[in-house]
Amino acid sequence: MRVLRSSNRFWRFTDFPGSSASAAQHLLTDLAVRSELIRVRKGLYWRGVQTPLGMSPPHPDALVRELVGSSAVGPAGLSAANALRLSTQVPRRAHVAVPARAPESTGLVRFVSRPTRTARAKARLTSVDVALLETLGDWESVVEVPSSQGWARLRGMLEADGAMAERLALASSTEPGGVRARLAALLSAAGRHDLSDQVPDVDPRTRVAALVFLSA
């Protein structure tokens, strides 16, 4: 049986075009009962590698790609700060931001919906790009290094990667006001005043509140 010969891949009912949906469902359910598969959610199963402790689970990154793809998808919350080396904390479940209505979270991944931030997909943000925007939005609650040190690190990333700076500026149009204020300031600090000017402006009160952490 090809399911049993496989390893490190997902299985769905649609992977058996020669069988009816009910037959495929029965097969996968039976294999899960026998611990030959892990049931991830309704209609989705995983075949890892058998170990003395049982079937190895899917890596969170593989699960994210299977459920939401990779376009403009990236870490959120503590996962984002950790990915950028601004925090050593690792959440129990990976936090992942999706520029759409996110699917139901799983035991391995907590999905965060960002349905209004449509420019992220248009700008074709990478996972690192998404992590930076998410961290700018949640700075006070996720960054554990001194703000000056964290800010310098992000500035250095934009100084070293002009394409990244351009993508972020393009994606900024649908970000919240506080994120826009911080991104504009970060682009200016990185010497990209041309891109900073492309970030939609925010009202003075929002800008002051967003940047006060830099003087703390």
VOTOR-229232 format. One line per 10 residues: their letters; for each residue x, y, z of N, C-alpha, C. Coordinates in nm, 3 decimals, m for minus. Example, Ala and Ser with C-alpha at 12.3 -4.5 7.8 and 13.67 -1.06 7.14 Angstrom:
as	1.319 m0.569 0.780 1.230 m0.450 0.780 1.320 m0.330 0.780 ~ 1.285 m0.225 0.708 1.367 m0.106 0.714 1.290 0.003 0.787;
END
This chain:
mrvlrssnrf	0.085 m0.120 0.000 0.000 0.000 0.000 0.089 0.125 0.000 ~ 0.059 0.219 m0.091 0.147 0.334 m0.105 0.146 0.425 0.017 ~ 0.037 0.425 0.093 0.035 0.507 0.214 0.141 0.458 0.312 ~ 0.149 0.328 0.330 0.244 0.272 0.425 0.388 0.282 0.376 ~ 0.406 0.294 0.245 0.542 0.309 0.191 0.589 0.454 0.197 ~ 0.499 0.545 0.227 0.533 0.687 0.227 0.587 0.730 0.363 ~ 0.647 0.848 0.364 0.693 0.907 0.490 0.701 1.058 0.473 ~ 0.673 1.127 0.582 0.681 1.273 0.584 0.598 1.338 0.474 ~ 0.471 1.301 0.467 0.380 1.363 0.372 0.238 1.358 0.426 ~ 0.157 1.447 0.373 0.016 1.453 0.410 m0.066 1.367 0.315;
wrftdfpgss	m0.179 1.323 0.366 m0.273 1.246 0.286 m0.414 1.303 0.303 ~ m0.484 1.312 0.190 m0.623 1.356 0.188 m0.707 1.253 0.112 ~ m0.838 1.265 0.126 m0.927 1.174 0.053 m0.905 1.186 m0.097 ~ m0.871 1.306 m0.142 m0.855 1.330 m0.285 m0.729 1.266 m0.342 ~ m0.646 1.209 m0.258 m0.524 1.143 m0.307 m0.553 1.003 m0.360 ~ m0.681 0.965 m0.362 m0.720 0.833 m0.411 m0.827 0.848 m0.519 ~ m0.787 0.900 m0.636 m0.885 0.928 m0.742 m0.961 0.805 m0.790 ~ m0.905 0.687 m0.773 m0.973 0.566 m0.818 m1.071 0.511 m0.718 ~ m1.082 0.574 m0.603 m1.172 0.526 m0.498 m1.278 0.631 m0.468 ~ m1.390 0.586 m0.414 m1.493 0.680 m0.373 m1.447 0.754 m0.249;
asaaqhlltd	m1.510 0.867 m0.222 m1.473 0.946 m0.105 m1.493 0.867 0.023 ~ m1.601 0.790 0.029 m1.629 0.712 0.149 m1.525 0.603 0.170 ~ m1.481 0.539 0.060 m1.379 0.434 0.071 m1.246 0.493 0.116 ~ m1.209 0.608 0.059 m1.084 0.674 0.097 m1.089 0.718 0.243 ~ m1.204 0.769 0.284 m1.221 0.811 0.423 m1.206 0.692 0.517 ~ m1.268 0.582 0.481 m1.259 0.462 0.565 m1.115 0.414 0.577 ~ m1.042 0.416 0.464 m0.903 0.371 0.464 m0.817 0.457 0.555 ~ m0.825 0.589 0.539 m0.741 0.678 0.619 m0.779 0.674 0.766 ~ m0.907 0.665 0.793 m0.952 0.656 0.932 m0.900 0.529 0.998 ~ m0.908 0.419 0.924 m0.860 0.291 0.977 m0.710 0.295 1.004;
lavrselirv	m0.634 0.356 0.913 m0.489 0.366 0.933 m0.456 0.455 1.053 ~ m0.536 0.558 1.075 m0.514 0.644 1.191 m0.542 0.568 1.320 ~ m0.646 0.487 1.321 m0.679 0.406 1.438 m0.564 0.309 1.469 ~ m0.500 0.261 1.365 m0.388 0.167 1.382 m0.255 0.240 1.407 ~ m0.261 0.372 1.422 m0.142 0.455 1.448 m0.043 0.455 1.332 ~ m0.094 0.426 1.212 m0.010 0.435 1.092 m0.016 0.575 1.032 ~ m0.113 0.654 1.076 m0.129 0.793 1.035 m0.166 0.876 1.157 ~ m0.138 1.005 1.148 m0.185 1.100 1.249 m0.297 1.182 1.186 ~ m0.411 1.188 1.252 m0.520 1.271 1.203 m0.493 1.415 1.245 ~ m0.471 1.501 1.147 m0.442 1.641 1.174 m0.571 1.719 1.197;
rkglywrgvq	m0.665 1.699 1.111 m0.798 1.757 1.119 m0.887 1.681 1.022 ~ m1.013 1.716 1.016 m1.105 1.644 0.929 m1.054 1.646 0.785 ~ m1.035 1.527 0.731 m0.993 1.515 0.592 m0.844 1.527 0.567 ~ m0.765 1.550 0.672 m0.621 1.567 0.653 m0.544 1.478 0.751 ~ m0.454 1.398 0.695 m0.376 1.303 0.775 m0.228 1.318 0.743 ~ m0.145 1.271 0.834 0.000 1.281 0.819 0.065 1.146 0.840 ~ 0.156 1.113 0.750 0.238 0.993 0.765 0.381 1.038 0.786 ~ 0.430 1.023 0.909 0.566 1.062 0.940 0.660 0.943 0.936 ~ 0.738 0.930 1.041 0.831 0.818 1.054 0.802 0.750 1.187 ~ 0.791 0.619 1.185 0.765 0.545 1.308 0.888 0.549 1.398;
tplgmspphp	0.866 0.585 1.523 0.973 0.589 1.623 0.929 0.506 1.743 ~ 1.019 0.479 1.836 0.979 0.406 1.957 0.867 0.475 2.034 ~ 0.852 0.607 2.012 0.748 0.683 2.081 0.623 0.701 1.996 ~ 0.622 0.639 1.878 0.507 0.653 1.790 0.541 0.729 1.663 ~ 0.438 0.765 1.589 0.456 0.835 1.462 0.505 0.978 1.486 ~ 0.609 1.017 1.414 0.659 1.154 1.427 0.558 1.251 1.366 ~ 0.530 1.363 1.433 0.432 1.459 1.382 0.491 1.546 1.272 ~ 0.406 1.617 1.199 0.459 1.708 1.096 0.527 1.828 1.160 ~ 0.628 1.880 1.093 0.691 2.003 1.140 0.590 2.116 1.120 ~ 0.582 2.211 1.213 0.487 2.321 1.197 0.497 2.392 1.063;
dalvrelvgs	0.618 2.409 1.010 0.634 2.476 0.880 0.566 2.397 0.769 ~ 0.578 2.265 0.774 0.514 2.181 0.673 0.363 2.189 0.685 ~ 0.313 2.194 0.807 0.169 2.204 0.828 0.116 2.337 0.778 ~ 0.189 2.443 0.803 0.148 2.576 0.755 0.141 2.578 0.603 ~ 0.243 2.526 0.537 0.243 2.524 0.390 0.125 2.444 0.336 ~ 0.093 2.334 0.402 m0.017 2.249 0.356 m0.152 2.319 0.371 ~ m0.170 2.392 0.480 m0.300 2.451 0.510 m0.322 2.589 0.450 ~ m0.218 2.671 0.444 m0.237 2.810 0.399 m0.137 2.854 0.293 ~ m0.047 2.766 0.250 0.052 2.806 0.152 0.163 2.887 0.216 ~ 0.237 2.959 0.134 0.350 3.036 0.187 0.350 3.182 0.145;
savgpaglsa	0.258 3.223 0.059 0.256 3.360 0.009 0.210 3.457 0.118 ~ 0.297 3.549 0.157 0.266 3.653 0.256 0.223 3.595 0.390 ~ 0.266 3.474 0.417 0.238 3.407 0.545 0.366 3.407 0.627 ~ 0.355 3.434 0.756 0.477 3.436 0.836 0.449 3.437 0.984 ~ 0.553 3.436 1.065 0.538 3.430 1.211 0.466 3.552 1.267 ~ 0.396 3.528 1.376 0.328 3.636 1.448 0.365 3.624 1.596 ~ 0.335 3.729 1.672 0.356 3.724 1.816 0.498 3.688 1.856 ~ 0.510 3.602 1.957 0.641 3.561 2.005 0.720 3.486 1.899 ~ 0.650 3.415 1.811 0.720 3.344 1.703 0.792 3.443 1.613 ~ 0.730 3.558 1.588 0.792 3.659 1.502 0.914 3.719 1.569;
analrlstqv	0.901 3.757 1.695 1.014 3.816 1.767 1.130 3.717 1.778 ~ 1.098 3.591 1.800 1.201 3.488 1.809 1.271 3.468 1.676 ~ 1.193 3.470 1.567 1.251 3.452 1.433 1.348 3.565 1.399 ~ 1.321 3.684 1.452 1.407 3.799 1.426 1.518 3.814 1.530 ~ 1.526 3.719 1.620 1.626 3.719 1.728 1.611 3.840 1.822 ~ 1.486 3.876 1.845 1.456 3.984 1.938 1.401 3.929 2.069 ~ 1.384 3.798 2.075 1.335 3.733 2.195 1.382 3.588 2.195 ~ 1.407 3.536 2.313 1.445 3.394 2.325 1.324 3.308 2.357 ~ 1.210 3.370 2.380 1.091 3.295 2.415 1.034 3.222 2.293 ~ 0.995 3.098 2.314 0.935 3.018 2.208 0.796 2.974 2.255;
prrahvavpa	0.691 3.015 2.187 0.556 2.977 2.231 0.532 2.827 2.218 ~ 0.440 2.776 2.296 0.409 2.633 2.291 0.364 2.593 2.151 ~ 0.285 2.678 2.088 0.244 2.656 1.950 0.299 2.768 1.863 ~ 0.343 2.735 1.744 0.390 2.838 1.652 0.275 2.932 1.618 ~ 0.299 3.062 1.623 0.199 3.162 1.588 0.225 3.206 1.444 ~ 0.124 3.198 1.360 0.141 3.226 1.218 0.032 3.321 1.170 ~ 0.073 3.432 1.108 m0.021 3.531 1.054 m0.053 3.498 0.909 ~ m0.182 3.504 0.877 m0.231 3.473 0.742 m0.305 3.595 0.689 ~ m0.271 3.643 0.567 m0.336 3.763 0.513 m0.474 3.734 0.456 ~ m0.554 3.663 0.533 m0.688 3.623 0.491 m0.757 3.567 0.615;
rapestglvr	m0.875 3.513 0.595 m0.941 3.446 0.706 m0.867 3.315 0.732 ~ m0.809 3.303 0.849 m0.723 3.188 0.878 m0.805 3.064 0.910 ~ m0.749 2.947 0.881 m0.817 2.823 0.918 m0.813 2.803 1.069 ~ m0.887 2.707 1.116 m0.888 2.675 1.258 m0.748 2.633 1.302 ~ m0.708 2.679 1.417 m0.575 2.645 1.469 m0.567 2.496 1.500 ~ m0.444 2.446 1.507 m0.421 2.305 1.538 m0.339 2.295 1.665 ~ m0.308 2.173 1.705 m0.227 2.155 1.824 m0.085 2.205 1.807 ~ m0.040 2.217 1.681 0.096 2.261 1.653 0.106 2.409 1.616 ~ m0.001 2.463 1.558 0.004 2.599 1.504 m0.119 2.678 1.547 ~ m0.096 2.801 1.590 m0.205 2.893 1.618 m0.206 2.995 1.504;
fvsrptrtar	m0.312 2.992 1.424 m0.322 3.084 1.312 m0.384 3.215 1.357 ~ m0.331 3.325 1.303 m0.380 3.459 1.334 m0.433 3.521 1.205 ~ m0.560 3.558 1.203 m0.621 3.614 1.082 m0.582 3.759 1.063 ~ m0.543 3.793 0.941 m0.514 3.932 0.902 m0.587 3.960 0.770 ~ m0.719 3.943 0.767 m0.793 3.953 0.640 m0.792 4.091 0.576 ~ m0.772 4.196 0.655 m0.774 4.331 0.597 m0.638 4.375 0.545 ~ m0.534 4.299 0.573 m0.399 4.339 0.532 m0.364 4.278 0.397 ~ m0.448 4.311 0.300 m0.439 4.250 0.167 m0.314 4.289 0.089 ~ m0.255 4.404 0.121 m0.136 4.447 0.048 m0.016 4.357 0.075 ~ m0.022 4.278 0.181 0.088 4.185 0.207 0.102 4.085 0.093;
akarltsvdv	m0.011 4.036 0.045 m0.007 3.940 m0.065 0.035 4.008 m0.195 ~ m0.015 4.129 m0.218 0.020 4.202 m0.340 0.170 4.232 m0.344 ~ 0.227 4.257 m0.228 0.371 4.287 m0.221 0.456 4.160 m0.218 ~ 0.391 4.045 m0.211 0.460 3.916 m0.206 0.563 3.911 m0.093 ~ 0.515 3.943 0.025 0.604 3.943 0.140 0.656 3.803 0.170 ~ 0.779 3.797 0.216 0.838 3.672 0.263 0.799 3.653 0.410 ~ 0.829 3.537 0.464 0.797 3.512 0.604 0.874 3.607 0.697 ~ 0.995 3.644 0.659 1.073 3.739 0.740 1.010 3.877 0.734 ~ 0.962 3.917 0.616 0.892 4.045 0.604 0.772 4.050 0.698 ~ 0.694 3.943 0.695 0.575 3.936 0.780 0.614 3.942 0.927;
alletlgdwe	0.719 3.871 0.963 0.766 3.873 1.102 0.801 4.014 1.146 ~ 0.863 4.091 1.058 0.901 4.228 1.093 0.776 4.314 1.117 ~ 0.678 4.306 1.027 0.556 4.386 1.045 0.481 4.344 1.171 ~ 0.473 4.214 1.195 0.403 4.166 1.314 0.474 4.213 1.441 ~ 0.605 4.213 1.438 0.681 4.256 1.555 0.664 4.406 1.579 ~ 0.661 4.483 1.472 0.637 4.627 1.488 0.502 4.652 1.554 ~ 0.405 4.567 1.523 0.272 4.585 1.581 0.262 4.542 1.726 ~ 0.341 4.442 1.765 0.331 4.386 1.901 0.455 4.413 1.986 ~ 0.535 4.508 1.948 0.668 4.529 2.006 0.671 4.517 2.158 ~ 0.587 4.594 2.226 0.595 4.602 2.372 0.570 4.467 2.440;
svvevpssqg	0.494 4.379 2.376 0.459 4.253 2.440 0.544 4.134 2.397 ~ 0.627 4.151 2.293 0.703 4.035 2.244 0.854 4.055 2.240 ~ 0.901 4.178 2.236 1.046 4.203 2.226 1.106 4.209 2.366 ~ 1.210 4.128 2.391 1.271 4.127 2.523 1.409 4.192 2.527 ~ 1.471 4.217 2.411 1.598 4.289 2.411 1.568 4.437 2.429 ~ 1.665 4.517 2.470 1.643 4.661 2.481 1.593 4.717 2.348 ~ 1.500 4.812 2.355 1.440 4.866 2.234 1.543 4.921 2.137 ~ 1.646 4.989 2.190 1.748 5.045 2.102 1.822 4.935 2.026 ~ 1.847 4.824 2.093 1.915 4.712 2.029 1.826 4.645 1.925 ~ 1.700 4.625 1.959 1.608 4.565 1.864 1.586 4.652 1.742;
warlrgmlea	1.572 4.782 1.766 1.552 4.876 1.656 1.674 4.876 1.563 ~ 1.792 4.874 1.622 1.915 4.873 1.541 1.924 4.746 1.457 ~ 1.878 4.636 1.513 1.882 4.511 1.435 1.789 4.519 1.314 ~ 1.668 4.568 1.334 1.575 4.578 1.222 1.624 4.680 1.119 ~ 1.680 4.789 1.168 1.736 4.889 1.076 1.845 4.826 0.991 ~ 1.931 4.748 1.053 2.038 4.682 0.979 1.985 4.587 0.873 ~ 1.874 4.520 0.902 1.815 4.429 0.804 1.771 4.506 0.680 ~ 1.710 4.622 0.700 1.663 4.701 0.586 1.779 4.766 0.512 ~ 1.883 4.803 0.584 2.001 4.860 0.518 2.069 4.756 0.429 ~ 2.064 4.631 0.472 2.133 4.524 0.398 2.049 4.465 0.286;
dgamaerlal	1.919 4.488 0.289 1.828 4.426 0.191 1.731 4.530 0.138 ~ 1.771 4.597 0.030 1.687 4.700 m0.029 1.556 4.646 m0.081 ~ 1.557 4.524 m0.133 1.434 4.465 m0.186 1.332 4.442 m0.075 ~ 1.381 4.404 0.041 1.293 4.385 0.155 1.227 4.516 0.194 ~ 1.306 4.621 0.199 1.253 4.753 0.232 1.144 4.795 0.133 ~ 1.166 4.767 0.006 1.068 4.802 m0.097 0.939 4.723 m0.081 ~ 0.950 4.595 m0.049 0.830 4.513 m0.029 0.749 4.564 0.090 ~ 0.818 4.598 0.197 0.748 4.644 0.316 0.677 4.776 0.291 ~ 0.741 4.866 0.219 0.677 4.993 0.186 0.553 4.970 0.102 ~ 0.561 4.877 0.008 0.446 4.846 m0.077 0.332 4.785 0.003;
asstepggvr	0.366 4.706 0.102 0.263 4.639 0.183 0.201 4.729 0.288 ~ 0.262 4.843 0.313 0.222 4.927 0.426 0.082 4.985 0.416 ~ 0.027 4.993 0.297 m0.101 5.063 0.278 m0.216 5.002 0.356 ~ m0.208 4.873 0.389 m0.318 4.810 0.462 m0.279 4.771 0.604 ~ m0.168 4.824 0.652 m0.128 4.797 0.790 m0.194 4.898 0.886 ~ m0.209 4.863 1.012 m0.266 4.957 1.110 m0.179 5.082 1.124 ~ m0.238 5.189 1.174 m0.167 5.316 1.186 m0.038 5.307 1.265 ~ m0.040 5.236 1.377 0.080 5.225 1.459 0.194 5.155 1.386 ~ 0.160 5.052 1.310 0.262 4.980 1.234 0.318 5.070 1.124 ~ 0.231 5.146 1.059 0.277 5.237 0.954 0.372 5.342 1.010;
arlaallsaa	0.339 5.396 1.126 0.425 5.498 1.188 0.562 5.440 1.219 ~ 0.565 5.321 1.273 0.693 5.259 1.309 0.771 5.219 1.185 ~ 0.703 5.168 1.083 0.772 5.129 0.961 0.832 5.251 0.892 ~ 0.756 5.360 0.886 0.807 5.482 0.823 0.932 5.531 0.895 ~ 0.928 5.529 1.028 1.044 5.572 1.107 1.162 5.479 1.086 ~ 1.136 5.349 1.075 1.243 5.252 1.055 1.307 5.268 0.918 ~ 1.226 5.292 0.817 1.279 5.313 0.682 1.365 5.439 0.678 ~ 1.320 5.543 0.746 1.400 5.666 0.751 1.532 5.642 0.822 ~ 1.527 5.567 0.932 1.649 5.537 1.006 1.747 5.455 0.923 ~ 1.693 5.376 0.829 1.777 5.294 0.742 1.824 5.372 0.620;
grhdlsdqvp	1.790 5.501 0.615 1.833 5.584 0.502 1.744 5.574 0.380 ~ 1.627 5.510 0.394 1.536 5.496 0.280 1.421 5.595 0.293 ~ 1.456 5.723 0.286 1.354 5.828 0.298 1.256 5.822 0.182 ~ 1.302 5.776 0.066 1.214 5.763 m0.049 1.101 5.664 m0.022 ~ 1.134 5.556 0.046 1.033 5.456 0.078 0.949 5.498 0.199 ~ 1.012 5.566 0.293 0.938 5.615 0.409 0.825 5.708 0.365 ~ 0.852 5.789 0.263 0.751 5.881 0.212 0.635 5.809 0.145 ~ 0.656 5.683 0.105 0.550 5.606 0.040 0.453 5.543 0.139 ~ 0.493 5.537 0.265 0.407 5.479 0.368 0.295 5.578 0.399 ~ 0.169 5.537 0.390 0.058 5.628 0.419 0.073 5.693 0.556;
dvdprtrvaa	0.049 5.821 0.560 0.068 5.898 0.682 m0.035 5.860 0.788 ~ m0.003 5.888 0.913 m0.095 5.866 1.024 m0.109 5.996 1.100 ~ m0.212 6.005 1.184 m0.231 6.129 1.257 m0.122 6.144 1.363 ~ m0.091 6.268 1.400 0.020 6.295 1.493 0.009 6.219 1.625 ~ m0.111 6.209 1.679 m0.127 6.140 1.807 m0.087 5.993 1.797 ~ m0.129 5.929 1.688 m0.094 5.788 1.667 0.056 5.772 1.649 ~ 0.118 5.865 1.576 0.262 5.856 1.553 0.339 5.869 1.685 ~ 0.302 5.965 1.766 0.371 5.985 1.894 0.357 5.862 1.983 ~ 0.235 5.808 1.991 0.211 5.690 2.075 0.288 5.569 2.024 ~ 0.300 5.557 1.892 0.367 5.442 1.833 0.518 5.445 1.856;
lvflsa	0.575 5.564 1.863 0.721 5.576 1.871 0.774 5.603 2.011 ~ 0.686 5.613 2.109 0.731 5.646 2.244 0.823 5.537 2.300 ~ 0.809 5.414 2.254 0.892 5.305 2.308 1.041 5.327 2.278 ~ 1.072 5.405 2.175 1.212 5.429 2.141 1.283 5.518 2.242 ~ 1.206 5.594 2.316 1.266 5.685 2.415 1.254 5.630 2.557 ~ 1.199 5.509 2.568 1.179 5.451 2.702 1.313 5.403 2.759;
END
